[in-house]
Amino acid sequence: MDSRRLEEWFKSQLLPNIREDSIIVLDNASYHRVEYPEKVLKTELIKTVDSVWSKFITYEVDETTKKKIII
């Protein structure tokens, strides 16, 4: 597999078939890394992740009070 084929598969097979609020996690395989002309700045990416990640990570930690802590 190469990055071009992976990107085609993402667009044609994966994205149309997953929920909109899904999170996709990739490992560090060489074909996952693609150089784009307009690179996303790391700080912009971190801000974006910070703004949405709490929607997905909720843990119930206290059975007696049923508190939920968002990490």
A tleap script that builds the chain and sets N, CA, C and O, in Angstrom:
source leaprc.protein.ff14SB
mol = sequence {
  NMET ASP SER ARG ARG LEU GLU GLU TRP PHE
  LYS SER GLN LEU LEU PRO ASN ILE ARG GLU
  ASP SER ILE ILE VAL LEU ASP ASN ALA SER
  TYR HIE ARG VAL GLU TYR PRO GLU LYS VAL
  LEU LYS THR GLU LEU ILE LYS THR VAL ASP
  SER VAL TRP SER LYS PHE ILE THR TYR GLU
  VAL ASP GLU THR THR LYS LYS LYS ILE ILE
  CILE
}
set mol.1.N position { 0.851 -1.178 0.000 }
set mol.1.CA position { 0.000 0.000 0.000 }
set mol.1.C position { 0.891 1.233 0.000 }
set mol.1.O position { 1.975 1.236 0.583 }
set mol.2.N position { 0.418 2.265 -0.657 }
set mol.2.CA position { 1.122 3.546 -0.628 }
set mol.2.C position { 0.124 4.632 -0.233 }
set mol.2.O position { -1.076 4.377 -0.127 }
set mol.3.N position { 0.628 5.837 -0.020 }
set mol.3.CA position { -0.224 6.914 0.490 }
set mol.3.C position { -1.349 7.272 -0.484 }
set mol.3.O position { -2.445 7.632 -0.055 }
set mol.4.N position { -1.090 7.178 -1.773 }
set mol.4.CA position { -2.115 7.505 -2.760 }
set mol.4.C position { -3.288 6.518 -2.672 }
set mol.4.O position { -4.450 6.924 -2.669 }
set mol.5.N position { -2.971 5.231 -2.601 }
set mol.5.CA position { -4.024 4.208 -2.498 }
set mol.5.C position { -4.774 4.319 -1.178 }
set mol.5.O position { -5.991 4.144 -1.134 }
set mol.6.N position { -4.049 4.611 -0.109 }
set mol.6.CA position { -4.693 4.778 1.191 }
set mol.6.C position { -5.680 5.945 1.151 }
set mol.6.O position { -6.800 5.835 1.648 }
set mol.7.N position { -5.264 7.046 0.565 }
set mol.7.CA position { -6.135 8.218 0.470 }
set mol.7.C position { -7.380 7.912 -0.369 }
set mol.7.O position { -8.483 8.325 -0.013 }
set mol.8.N position { -7.210 7.201 -1.464 }
set mol.8.CA position { -8.354 6.812 -2.298 }
set mol.8.C position { -9.322 5.933 -1.510 }
set mol.8.O position { -10.537 6.123 -1.579 }
set mol.9.N position { -8.780 4.970 -0.761 }
set mol.9.CA position { -9.606 4.083 0.046 }
set mol.9.C position { -10.362 4.863 1.122 }
set mol.9.O position { -11.540 4.610 1.373 }
set mol.10.N position { -9.665 5.825 1.761 }
set mol.10.CA position { -10.308 6.667 2.773 }
set mol.10.C position { -11.524 7.368 2.187 }
set mol.10.O position { -12.612 7.347 2.764 }
set mol.11.N position { -11.321 7.991 1.027 }
set mol.11.CA position { -12.387 8.792 0.418 }
set mol.11.C position { -13.530 7.937 -0.120 }
set mol.11.O position { -14.697 8.306 0.017 }
set mol.12.N position { -13.209 6.810 -0.723 }
set mol.12.CA position { -14.248 6.025 -1.391 }
set mol.12.C position { -14.881 4.957 -0.510 }
set mol.12.O position { -16.049 4.619 -0.705 }
set mol.13.N position { -14.139 4.414 0.457 }
set mol.13.CA position { -14.656 3.301 1.241 }
set mol.13.C position { -14.904 3.626 2.715 }
set mol.13.O position { -15.968 3.321 3.254 }
set mol.14.N position { -13.926 4.239 3.354 }
set mol.14.CA position { -14.034 4.452 4.796 }
set mol.14.C position { -14.979 5.595 5.151 }
set mol.14.O position { -15.969 5.388 5.852 }
set mol.15.N position { -14.681 6.789 4.674 }
set mol.15.CA position { -15.458 7.968 5.079 }
set mol.15.C position { -16.953 7.868 4.774 }
set mol.15.O position { -17.761 8.284 5.604 }
set mol.16.N position { -17.352 7.338 3.629 }
set mol.16.CA position { -18.794 7.240 3.367 }
set mol.16.C position { -19.514 6.238 4.275 }
set mol.16.O position { -20.743 6.247 4.353 }
set mol.17.N position { -18.761 5.381 4.956 }
set mol.17.CA position { -19.379 4.295 5.711 }
set mol.17.C position { -19.204 4.376 7.222 }
set mol.17.O position { -19.499 3.410 7.925 }
set mol.18.N position { -18.733 5.501 7.731 }
set mol.18.CA position { -18.608 5.656 9.179 }
set mol.18.C position { -19.455 6.830 9.640 }
set mol.18.O position { -19.814 7.709 8.857 }
set mol.19.N position { -19.764 6.821 10.932 }
set mol.19.CA position { -20.550 7.927 11.490 }
set mol.19.C position { -19.750 9.218 11.444 }
set mol.19.O position { -18.520 9.207 11.472 }
set mol.20.N position { -20.465 10.323 11.375 }
set mol.20.CA position { -19.818 11.637 11.284 }
set mol.20.C position { -18.980 11.954 12.518 }
set mol.20.O position { -17.978 12.662 12.416 }
set mol.21.N position { -19.370 11.447 13.672 }
set mol.21.CA position { -18.635 11.745 14.904 }
set mol.21.C position { -17.553 10.707 15.220 }
set mol.21.O position { -17.065 10.645 16.349 }
set mol.22.N position { -17.182 9.906 14.243 }
set mol.22.CA position { -16.138 8.896 14.435 }
set mol.22.C position { -14.766 9.536 14.535 }
set mol.22.O position { -14.522 10.623 14.010 }
set mol.23.N position { -13.876 8.832 15.223 }
set mol.23.CA position { -12.481 9.261 15.317 }
set mol.23.C position { -11.634 8.196 14.644 }
set mol.23.O position { -11.803 7.006 14.906 }
set mol.24.N position { -10.735 8.615 13.786 }
set mol.24.CA position { -9.852 7.700 13.076 }
set mol.24.C position { -8.448 7.864 13.643 }
set mol.24.O position { -7.915 8.971 13.708 }
set mol.25.N position { -7.856 6.739 14.054 }
set mol.25.CA position { -6.509 6.765 14.622 }
set mol.25.C position { -5.595 5.978 13.697 }
set mol.25.O position { -5.891 4.837 13.344 }
set mol.26.N position { -4.493 6.586 13.311 }
set mol.26.CA position { -3.524 5.928 12.439 }
set mol.26.C position { -2.217 5.720 13.185 }
set mol.26.O position { -1.846 6.514 14.049 }
set mol.27.N position { -1.530 4.651 12.843 }
set mol.27.CA position { -0.211 4.457 13.428 }
set mol.27.C position { 0.817 5.222 12.597 }
set mol.27.O position { 0.450 6.067 11.781 }
set mol.28.N position { 2.065 4.937 12.794 }
set mol.28.CA position { 3.129 5.716 12.163 }
set mol.28.C position { 3.683 5.041 10.902 }
set mol.28.O position { 4.841 5.256 10.545 }
set mol.29.N position { 2.876 4.241 10.239 }
set mol.29.CA position { 3.330 3.572 9.020 }
set mol.29.C position { 3.675 4.609 7.952 }
set mol.29.O position { 3.049 5.666 7.868 }
set mol.30.N position { 4.659 4.296 7.156 }
set mol.30.CA position { 5.139 5.265 6.167 }
set mol.30.C position { 4.049 5.675 5.180 }
set mol.30.O position { 4.030 6.821 4.730 }
set mol.31.N position { 3.143 4.764 4.837 }
set mol.31.CA position { 2.091 5.113 3.871 }
set mol.31.C position { 0.985 5.966 4.479 }
set mol.31.O position { 0.111 6.440 3.753 }
set mol.32.N position { 1.002 6.172 5.800 }
set mol.32.CA position { 0.050 7.092 6.423 }
set mol.32.C position { 0.534 8.532 6.348 }
set mol.32.O position { -0.249 9.466 6.523 }
set mol.33.N position { 1.807 8.707 6.091 }
set mol.33.CA position { 2.376 10.060 6.056 }
set mol.33.C position { 2.365 10.592 4.629 }
set mol.33.O position { 2.933 9.989 3.718 }
set mol.34.N position { 1.717 11.714 4.459 }
set mol.34.CA position { 1.615 12.338 3.140 }
set mol.34.C position { 2.016 13.795 3.280 }
set mol.34.O position { 1.590 14.477 4.212 }
set mol.35.N position { 2.818 14.261 2.373 }
set mol.35.CA position { 3.204 15.672 2.368 }
set mol.35.C position { 2.185 16.446 1.544 }
set mol.35.O position { 1.973 16.156 0.366 }
set mol.36.N position { 1.564 17.425 2.167 }
set mol.36.CA position { 0.603 18.274 1.473 }
set mol.36.C position { 1.209 19.646 1.244 }
set mol.36.O position { 2.001 20.113 2.063 }
set mol.37.N position { 0.853 20.301 0.144 }
set mol.37.CA position { 1.389 21.642 -0.119 }
set mol.37.C position { 1.040 22.629 0.998 }
set mol.37.O position { 1.888 23.417 1.419 }
set mol.38.N position { -0.199 22.587 1.473 }
set mol.38.CA position { -0.593 23.480 2.560 }
set mol.38.C position { -0.574 22.665 3.846 }
set mol.38.O position { -1.584 22.075 4.227 }
set mol.39.N position { 0.550 22.634 4.499 }
set mol.39.CA position { 0.663 21.854 5.729 }
set mol.39.C position { -0.129 22.512 6.852 }
set mol.39.O position { -0.156 23.736 6.974 }
set mol.40.N position { -0.759 21.702 7.651 }
set mol.40.CA position { -1.474 22.196 8.820 }
set mol.40.C position { -0.437 22.451 9.908 }
set mol.40.O position { 0.391 21.592 10.213 }
set mol.41.N position { -0.500 23.620 10.474 }
set mol.41.CA position { 0.416 23.925 11.561 }
set mol.41.C position { 0.074 23.071 12.768 }
set mol.41.O position { -1.097 22.834 13.065 }
set mol.42.N position { 1.101 22.614 13.456 }
set mol.42.CA position { 0.888 21.752 14.610 }
set mol.42.C position { 0.000 22.423 15.653 }
set mol.42.O position { -0.863 21.770 16.239 }
set mol.43.N position { 0.197 23.703 15.889 }
set mol.43.CA position { -0.616 24.395 16.894 }
set mol.43.C position { -2.082 24.448 16.480 }
set mol.43.O position { -2.964 24.352 17.333 }
set mol.44.N position { -2.354 24.598 15.195 }
set mol.44.CA position { -3.740 24.599 14.714 }
set mol.44.C position { -4.379 23.233 14.918 }
set mol.44.O position { -5.540 23.132 15.317 }
set mol.45.N position { -3.614 22.186 14.643 }
set mol.45.CA position { -4.117 20.835 14.830 }
set mol.45.C position { -4.414 20.576 16.305 }
set mol.45.O position { -5.458 20.011 16.634 }
set mol.46.N position { -3.525 20.974 17.179 }
set mol.46.CA position { -3.729 20.782 18.615 }
set mol.46.C position { -4.975 21.529 19.083 }
set mol.46.O position { -5.753 20.988 19.868 }
set mol.47.N position { -5.177 22.747 18.623 }
set mol.47.CA position { -6.376 23.512 18.992 }
set mol.47.C position { -7.646 22.794 18.535 }
set mol.47.O position { -8.632 22.733 19.270 }
set mol.48.N position { -7.613 22.261 17.335 }
set mol.48.CA position { -8.780 21.556 16.810 }
set mol.48.C position { -9.085 20.315 17.636 }
set mol.48.O position { -10.234 20.077 18.010 }
set mol.49.N position { -8.061 19.533 17.917 }
set mol.49.CA position { -8.253 18.323 18.723 }
set mol.49.C position { -8.764 18.691 20.108 }
set mol.49.O position { -9.699 18.063 20.605 }
set mol.50.N position { -8.174 19.691 20.734 }
set mol.50.CA position { -8.602 20.120 22.069 }
set mol.50.C position { -10.063 20.553 22.087 }
set mol.50.O position { -10.757 20.356 23.085 }
set mol.51.N position { -10.530 21.135 21.001 }
set mol.51.CA position { -11.902 21.646 20.979 }
set mol.51.C position { -12.951 20.541 20.839 }
set mol.51.O position { -14.114 20.759 21.178 }
set mol.52.N position { -12.566 19.362 20.349 }
set mol.52.CA position { -13.564 18.314 20.133 }
set mol.52.C position { -13.367 17.049 20.960 }
set mol.52.O position { -14.313 16.276 21.108 }
set mol.53.N position { -12.194 16.810 21.497 }
set mol.53.CA position { -11.926 15.508 22.111 }
set mol.53.C position { -12.763 15.229 23.344 }
set mol.53.O position { -13.058 14.067 23.621 }
set mol.54.N position { -13.156 16.241 24.092 }
set mol.54.CA position { -13.944 16.005 25.300 }
set mol.54.C position { -15.331 15.439 24.984 }
set mol.54.O position { -15.968 14.849 25.857 }
set mol.55.N position { -15.794 15.609 23.774 }
set mol.55.CA position { -17.082 15.039 23.377 }
set mol.55.C position { -17.024 13.515 23.327 }
set mol.55.O position { -18.052 12.847 23.436 }
set mol.56.N position { -15.838 12.975 23.164 }
set mol.56.CA position { -15.696 11.546 22.943 }
set mol.56.C position { -15.156 10.782 24.146 }
set mol.56.O position { -15.311 9.563 24.212 }
set mol.57.N position { -14.533 11.461 25.092 }
set mol.57.CA position { -13.885 10.770 26.204 }
set mol.57.C position { -14.600 11.124 27.504 }
set mol.57.O position { -14.309 12.147 28.123 }
set mol.58.N position { -15.523 10.283 27.904 }
set mol.58.CA position { -16.242 10.472 29.157 }
set mol.58.C position { -16.154 9.174 29.944 }
set mol.58.O position { -16.481 8.104 29.431 }
set mol.59.N position { -15.711 9.271 31.188 }
set mol.59.CA position { -15.576 8.095 32.032 }
set mol.59.C position { -16.448 8.237 33.267 }
set mol.59.O position { -16.478 9.294 33.897 }
set mol.60.N position { -17.152 7.179 33.607 }
set mol.60.CA position { -17.900 7.158 34.848 }
set mol.60.C position { -16.945 6.627 35.910 }
set mol.60.O position { -16.421 5.522 35.775 }
set mol.61.N position { -16.716 7.401 36.961 }
set mol.61.CA position { -15.696 7.010 37.932 }
set mol.61.C position { -16.236 6.710 39.318 }
set mol.61.O position { -15.528 6.129 40.140 }
set mol.62.N position { -17.456 7.088 39.593 }
set mol.62.CA position { -17.980 6.897 40.933 }
set mol.62.C position { -19.369 6.278 40.840 }
set mol.62.O position { -20.335 6.965 40.507 }
set mol.63.N position { -19.472 4.998 41.129 }
set mol.63.CA position { -20.744 4.291 41.006 }
set mol.63.C position { -21.810 4.827 41.960 }
set mol.63.O position { -22.991 4.834 41.611 }
set mol.64.N position { -21.428 5.269 43.138 }
set mol.64.CA position { -22.430 5.691 44.122 }
set mol.64.C position { -23.057 7.030 43.783 }
set mol.64.O position { -24.252 7.222 44.006 }
set mol.65.N position { -22.301 7.930 43.264 }
set mol.65.CA position { -22.861 9.243 42.933 }
set mol.65.C position { -23.131 9.409 41.450 }
set mol.65.O position { -23.738 10.390 41.020 }
set mol.66.N position { -22.671 8.435 40.672 }
set mol.66.CA position { -22.856 8.477 39.223 }
set mol.66.C position { -22.297 9.746 38.597 }
set mol.66.O position { -22.858 10.282 37.641 }
set mol.67.N position { -21.186 10.217 39.147 }
set mol.67.CA position { -20.526 11.388 38.570 }
set mol.67.C position { -19.859 10.971 37.273 }
set mol.67.O position { -19.379 9.847 37.127 }
set mol.68.N position { -19.844 11.882 36.363 }
set mol.68.CA position { -19.088 11.665 35.140 }
set mol.68.C position { -18.012 12.716 35.079 }
set mol.68.O position { -18.263 13.907 35.264 }
set mol.69.N position { -16.821 12.259 34.818 }
set mol.69.CA position { -15.698 13.177 34.678 }
set mol.69.C position { -15.267 13.145 33.231 }
set mol.69.O position { -15.024 12.079 32.664 }
set mol.70.N position { -15.174 14.302 32.645 }
set mol.70.CA position { -14.670 14.404 31.282 }
set mol.70.C position { -13.197 14.723 31.384 }
set mol.70.O position { -12.793 15.741 31.945 }
set mol.71.N position { -12.409 13.826 30.827 }
set mol.71.CA position { -10.955 13.990 30.903 }
set mol.71.C position { -10.468 14.750 29.701 }
set mol.71.O position { -9.269 14.996 29.570 }
savepdb mol mol.pdb
quit
